[in-house]
């Protein structure tokens, strides 16, 4: 990543974090008036959201706004929180579905409340933790909607942006349904996987950028081309993420091989199953979904994926998606602000070069 890109990410993510902190502090004070349990609940939500992350969705929303408007104001920074809250809403629910215990190196939201119950009642209650996790995700979705609906822009722009927001959540849920169902198919295809990714991963990134462009009063062509760019870039991000989930390190944020343990049909798994010998295909199928997968078994799965060329295929696929995304940026009319265009080009390169 070049110095400009690093500096811009740092600058805008700090502004987003400051706005998140201010927003949550107000919510926590409101909750204090209800009960101590509500105070703790909103405090836990704040801690979960502010644990870390580069804030790429709100930062991209802000830069899409700048790409058309030419400036960044506090109104769009505040509005950008909506997509970060929506993203974290989906993470809390995703952690429940995947039965994950850690997120960004700390306990997941439902795990926090499961342990809270254990301390209060001196007994384990998995259902309580899951229930509070569902509520936590719902609260964050509602907060994002509240922030965007009160954004200081012309009502017509806000309404169009809210349409993008609810579409993002609908598509995200549709993608999560596909993600759950793919392991149950007799054989999932690359097309099945790419559809799932375009919904589960692509939708929110696409709508983040569409919201920024819409609030800036962008033309229909500008919003459309930025949306197409975002979809392709997000797909490249997910393909790379799946590779890192198996071939990266623990700094990725989840245990190596967790996708295998969940039986996820990622692109590298799909292509490996297609190209493996009969013996290797049987071995890989037996490993998929095995919750107590050992390090040795993870290494065996990696061997099969490499030997079939699936790893190289996925890496080449990500590169093609990035190049297609960059082309969409050039098709936006009127052209984007040069600084914003350079930022988005660098962002796509980061998506496929990152190691975490």
C-alpha positions as CSV (number, residue, x, y, z in Angstrom):
1,X,0.0,0.0,0.0
2,X,1.3,3.5,-0.8
3,X,1.7,6.2,1.8
4,X,-1.3,8.2,0.6
5,X,-3.6,5.2,0.9
6,X,-2.4,4.3,4.4
7,X,-2.7,7.9,5.6
8,X,-6.2,8.3,4.2
9,X,-7.4,5.0,5.8
10,X,-5.9,6.1,9.1
11,X,-7.4,9.6,8.9
12,X,-10.9,8.6,8.0
13,X,-11.0,5.5,10.2
14,X,-10.1,7.7,13.2
15,X,-12.9,10.1,12.3
16,X,-15.3,7.2,12.0
17,X,-14.1,5.8,15.3
18,X,-14.5,9.2,17.0
19,X,-18.1,9.5,15.6
20,X,-18.9,5.9,16.7
21,X,-17.6,6.6,20.2
22,X,-19.7,9.8,20.5
23,X,-22.8,8.0,19.2
24,X,-22.4,5.0,21.6
25,X,-21.7,7.2,24.6
26,X,-25.0,9.0,24.0
27,X,-26.8,5.6,23.7
28,X,-25.2,4.3,26.8
29,X,-26.3,7.4,28.8
30,X,-29.9,6.9,27.5
31,X,-29.7,3.2,28.5
32,X,-28.5,4.1,32.0
33,X,-31.9,5.6,32.7
34,X,-33.7,2.3,32.0
35,X,-31.6,-0.1,34.0
36,X,-28.1,-1.2,34.9
37,X,-28.6,-4.2,32.5
38,X,-29.4,-1.9,29.6
39,X,-26.3,0.2,30.5
40,X,-24.1,-3.0,30.4
41,X,-25.8,-4.2,27.2
42,X,-25.1,-1.0,25.2
43,X,-21.6,-0.8,26.7
44,X,-20.9,-4.3,25.4
45,X,-22.2,-3.4,22.0
46,X,-19.9,-0.4,22.0
47,X,-16.9,-2.5,23.0
48,X,-17.7,-5.1,20.3
49,X,-17.9,-2.5,17.5
50,X,-14.9,-0.6,18.6
51,X,-12.6,-3.6,18.9
52,X,-10.8,-2.9,15.7
53,X,-10.9,-3.1,12.0
54,X,-10.0,-0.6,9.2
55,X,-13.6,0.6,8.8
56,X,-13.4,0.0,5.1
57,X,-17.1,0.2,4.5
58,X,-17.7,3.6,6.1
59,X,-14.4,4.9,4.7
60,X,-15.5,3.8,1.2
61,X,-18.9,5.5,1.7
62,X,-17.1,8.7,2.6
63,X,-14.7,8.5,-0.4
64,X,-17.5,7.8,-2.8
65,X,-19.1,11.0,-1.5
66,X,-15.9,12.8,-2.0
67,X,-15.5,11.3,-5.5
68,X,-18.6,13.2,-6.6
69,X,-18.8,16.2,-4.1
70,X,-15.1,16.9,-4.0
71,X,-15.2,17.5,-0.2
72,X,-15.7,15.5,3.1
73,X,-18.0,17.1,5.7
74,X,-19.1,15.9,9.2
75,X,-22.6,15.1,7.9
76,X,-21.3,12.3,5.7
77,X,-18.9,11.0,8.4
78,X,-21.8,10.7,10.7
79,X,-24.0,9.0,8.0
80,X,-21.2,6.5,7.2
81,X,-21.7,4.9,10.7
82,X,-24.8,3.3,9.3
83,X,-22.9,0.7,7.2
84,X,-20.4,-0.1,10.0
85,X,-23.3,-0.8,12.4
86,X,-25.0,-2.9,9.8
87,X,-21.8,-4.8,9.2
88,X,-21.3,-5.5,12.9
89,X,-25.0,-6.5,13.2
90,X,-24.3,-9.2,10.6
91,X,-21.0,-10.3,12.4
92,X,-22.9,-10.9,15.7
93,X,-25.4,-13.1,13.9
94,X,-22.8,-14.8,11.7
95,X,-20.8,-15.7,14.8
96,X,-23.9,-17.4,16.3
97,X,-24.5,-19.3,13.0
98,X,-20.9,-20.4,12.7
99,X,-20.6,-21.2,16.5
100,X,-17.5,-19.0,16.7
101,X,-16.1,-18.2,20.1
102,X,-13.8,-15.3,19.1
103,X,-14.0,-12.2,17.0
104,X,-10.9,-10.0,16.5
105,X,-9.2,-11.9,19.3
106,X,-11.9,-11.4,21.9
107,X,-15.1,-13.4,22.8
108,X,-18.0,-13.1,20.4
109,X,-21.0,-11.2,21.6
110,X,-23.1,-14.2,22.4
111,X,-20.2,-15.9,24.2
112,X,-19.8,-12.8,26.4
113,X,-23.4,-13.1,27.5
114,X,-23.2,-16.8,27.9
115,X,-20.3,-16.2,30.4
116,X,-22.2,-13.3,32.0
117,X,-25.1,-15.7,32.7
118,X,-22.6,-18.3,34.2
119,X,-21.2,-15.6,36.6
120,X,-24.7,-14.5,37.6
121,X,-26.4,-17.8,38.0
122,X,-23.4,-20.2,38.4
123,X,-24.6,-22.4,35.6
124,X,-24.2,-22.6,31.8
125,X,-27.0,-21.3,29.6
126,X,-26.1,-21.4,25.9
127,X,-29.6,-20.3,24.9
128,X,-29.3,-17.1,26.9
129,X,-26.1,-16.2,25.1
130,X,-27.6,-16.9,21.7
131,X,-30.8,-14.9,22.6
132,X,-28.7,-11.8,23.6
133,X,-26.6,-12.2,20.5
134,X,-29.7,-12.1,18.3
135,X,-30.9,-8.9,20.1
136,X,-27.4,-7.4,19.8
137,X,-27.4,-7.8,16.1
138,X,-31.0,-6.5,15.8
139,X,-30.0,-3.4,17.9
140,X,-27.1,-2.5,15.6
141,X,-29.2,-2.8,12.5
142,X,-31.8,-0.5,14.0
143,X,-29.1,2.0,15.1
144,X,-27.7,2.1,11.5
145,X,-31.2,2.8,10.2
146,X,-31.7,5.5,12.8
147,X,-28.4,7.3,11.9
148,X,-29.1,7.3,8.2
149,X,-32.7,8.4,8.5
150,X,-31.6,11.4,10.5
151,X,-28.7,12.3,8.1
152,X,-28.5,16.0,7.3
153,X,-29.2,15.8,3.6
154,X,-32.1,16.5,1.3
155,X,-35.0,14.1,2.2
156,X,-35.1,12.7,-1.3
157,X,-31.4,11.7,-1.1
158,X,-31.9,10.2,2.4
159,X,-34.9,8.1,1.2
160,X,-32.9,6.7,-1.7
161,X,-30.0,6.0,0.6
162,X,-32.3,4.2,3.0
163,X,-33.5,2.0,0.1
164,X,-29.9,1.0,-0.5
165,X,-29.5,0.2,3.3
166,X,-32.5,-2.1,3.4
167,X,-31.6,-3.7,0.1
168,X,-28.1,-4.4,1.5
169,X,-29.6,-6.2,4.5
170,X,-32.0,-8.2,2.4
171,X,-29.3,-9.3,0.0
172,X,-26.9,-10.0,2.9
173,X,-29.5,-12.4,4.5
174,X,-30.1,-14.0,1.1
175,X,-26.3,-14.6,0.9
176,X,-26.2,-16.1,4.4
177,X,-29.0,-18.5,3.4
178,X,-27.0,-19.6,0.4
179,X,-23.9,-20.0,2.6
180,X,-25.8,-22.3,4.9
181,X,-27.3,-24.3,2.0
182,X,-24.3,-24.8,-0.2
183,X,-22.7,-27.6,1.9
184,X,-26.0,-29.5,1.6
185,X,-26.0,-29.5,-2.2
186,X,-24.7,-32.7,-3.9
187,X,-22.1,-30.6,-5.6
188,X,-21.8,-26.8,-5.3
189,X,-20.5,-25.0,-8.4
190,X,-18.3,-21.9,-8.9
191,X,-21.5,-20.1,-10.1
192,X,-23.3,-21.0,-6.8
193,X,-20.3,-19.7,-4.8
194,X,-20.0,-16.4,-6.8
195,X,-23.8,-15.7,-6.3
196,X,-23.4,-16.3,-2.6
197,X,-20.4,-14.0,-2.4
198,X,-22.1,-11.3,-4.4
199,X,-24.9,-11.3,-1.9
200,X,-23.2,-12.0,1.4
201,X,-20.1,-10.0,0.9
202,X,-20.7,-7.8,-2.1
203,X,-24.1,-6.4,-1.2
204,X,-23.0,-4.3,1.8
205,X,-19.8,-3.0,0.2
206,X,-21.7,-2.1,-2.9
207,X,-24.5,-0.4,-1.0
208,X,-22.0,1.5,1.2
209,X,-20.5,3.1,-1.9
210,X,-23.9,3.6,-3.4
211,X,-25.1,5.4,-0.3
212,X,-22.1,7.7,-0.4
213,X,-22.6,8.5,-4.1
214,X,-26.3,9.0,-3.6
215,X,-25.9,11.4,-0.6
216,X,-23.5,13.4,-2.8
217,X,-26.2,13.8,-5.5
218,X,-24.3,11.6,-8.0
219,X,-25.7,10.9,-11.4
220,X,-27.4,7.6,-12.2
221,X,-24.4,6.5,-14.2
222,X,-21.9,7.4,-11.4
223,X,-23.9,5.5,-8.8
224,X,-24.3,2.5,-11.2
225,X,-20.6,2.2,-12.1
226,X,-19.4,2.7,-8.6
227,X,-21.8,-0.1,-7.5
228,X,-20.4,-2.4,-10.2
229,X,-16.9,-1.5,-9.1
230,X,-17.8,-2.3,-5.5
231,X,-19.3,-5.7,-6.3
232,X,-16.3,-6.9,-8.3
233,X,-13.9,-5.6,-5.7
234,X,-15.8,-7.3,-2.9
235,X,-15.9,-10.6,-4.7
236,X,-12.1,-10.4,-5.1
237,X,-11.9,-9.6,-1.3
238,X,-13.9,-12.7,-0.4
239,X,-11.9,-15.0,-2.7
240,X,-8.7,-13.7,-1.1
241,X,-10.3,-14.0,2.4
242,X,-11.1,-17.7,1.8
243,X,-7.5,-18.3,0.8
244,X,-6.3,-16.5,3.9
245,X,-8.7,-18.5,6.1
246,X,-6.7,-21.6,5.2
247,X,-3.3,-20.4,4.1
248,X,-2.9,-17.3,6.2
249,X,-2.0,-16.9,9.9
250,X,-4.0,-16.5,13.1
251,X,-3.8,-12.7,12.5
252,X,-6.6,-13.2,10.0
253,X,-8.9,-13.1,13.0
254,X,-10.2,-16.6,13.1
255,X,-8.7,-20.0,13.6
256,X,-6.9,-21.5,10.6
257,X,-9.2,-24.1,9.0
258,X,-12.4,-22.8,10.5
259,X,-14.1,-22.8,7.1
260,X,-13.2,-26.5,6.7
261,X,-14.6,-27.2,10.1
262,X,-17.9,-25.5,9.2
263,X,-18.0,-27.4,5.9
264,X,-18.0,-24.2,3.9
265,X,-18.0,-24.5,0.1
266,X,-15.4,-21.9,-0.7
267,X,-14.0,-21.4,-4.2
268,X,-10.7,-23.3,-3.3
269,X,-12.8,-26.2,-1.9
270,X,-15.1,-26.3,-4.9
271,X,-12.3,-26.3,-7.4
272,X,-10.3,-28.9,-5.4
273,X,-13.3,-31.2,-5.3
274,X,-13.7,-30.8,-9.1
275,X,-10.0,-31.5,-9.8
276,X,-9.0,-34.1,-7.2
277,X,-8.4,-37.7,-7.7
278,X,-11.1,-40.0,-6.4
279,X,-9.0,-40.9,-3.3
280,X,-8.3,-37.2,-2.5
281,X,-11.9,-36.2,-3.2
282,X,-13.1,-38.7,-0.6
283,X,-10.5,-37.5,1.9
284,X,-11.5,-33.9,1.4
285,X,-15.2,-34.6,1.7
286,X,-14.6,-36.5,4.9
287,X,-12.7,-33.5,6.4
288,X,-15.3,-30.9,5.4
289,X,-17.6,-30.2,8.4
290,X,-15.4,-32.2,10.9
291,X,-15.6,-30.0,14.0
292,X,-12.6,-31.6,15.7
293,X,-10.3,-31.2,12.7
294,X,-6.6,-31.6,13.7
295,X,-3.7,-29.6,12.5
296,X,-2.5,-32.6,10.5
297,X,-5.9,-32.9,8.8
298,X,-5.9,-29.2,8.0
299,X,-2.5,-29.7,6.4
300,X,-3.8,-32.7,4.4
301,X,-6.7,-30.5,3.1
302,X,-4.2,-27.8,2.1
303,X,-2.1,-30.4,0.2
304,X,-5.1,-31.5,-1.8
305,X,-6.1,-28.0,-2.6
306,X,-2.6,-27.1,-3.8
307,X,-2.2,-30.3,-5.8
308,X,-5.4,-29.7,-7.8
309,X,-4.4,-26.2,-8.8
310,X,-7.4,-24.8,-6.8
311,X,-5.2,-22.3,-4.9
312,X,-3.6,-20.9,-8.1
313,X,-7.1,-20.8,-9.7
314,X,-8.5,-18.7,-6.8
315,X,-5.6,-16.3,-6.8
316,X,-5.9,-15.7,-10.6
317,X,-9.7,-15.3,-10.2
318,X,-9.2,-12.5,-7.6
319,X,-6.8,-10.7,-9.9
320,X,-9.3,-10.8,-12.8
321,X,-12.0,-9.4,-10.6
322,X,-9.8,-6.6,-9.5
323,X,-8.9,-5.6,-13.0
324,X,-12.6,-5.6,-14.0
325,X,-13.4,-3.5,-11.0
326,X,-10.8,-0.9,-11.9
327,X,-12.3,-0.6,-15.4
328,X,-15.7,0.2,-13.9
329,X,-14.2,3.2,-12.1
330,X,-13.1,4.6,-15.5
331,X,-16.6,4.3,-16.9
332,X,-18.2,6.6,-14.3
333,X,-19.6,9.8,-15.9
334,X,-18.9,12.6,-15.0
335,X,-15.5,11.3,-13.9
336,X,-14.7,10.9,-10.2
337,X,-12.5,13.3,-8.2
338,X,-9.0,12.1,-8.9
339,X,-8.1,11.6,-5.3
340,X,-11.1,9.3,-4.8
341,X,-10.4,7.4,-7.9
342,X,-6.8,6.8,-6.9
343,X,-8.0,5.7,-3.4
344,X,-10.4,3.1,-4.9
345,X,-7.7,1.7,-7.3
346,X,-5.4,1.3,-4.3
347,X,-8.2,-0.3,-2.3
348,X,-8.7,-3.1,-4.8
349,X,-4.9,-3.8,-4.8
350,X,-5.0,-4.0,-1.0
351,X,-7.9,-6.5,-1.2
352,X,-5.8,-9.1,-3.0
353,X,-2.3,-8.3,-1.6
354,X,-3.3,-8.3,2.1
355,X,-2.1,-11.0,4.4
356,X,-4.7,-10.5,7.1
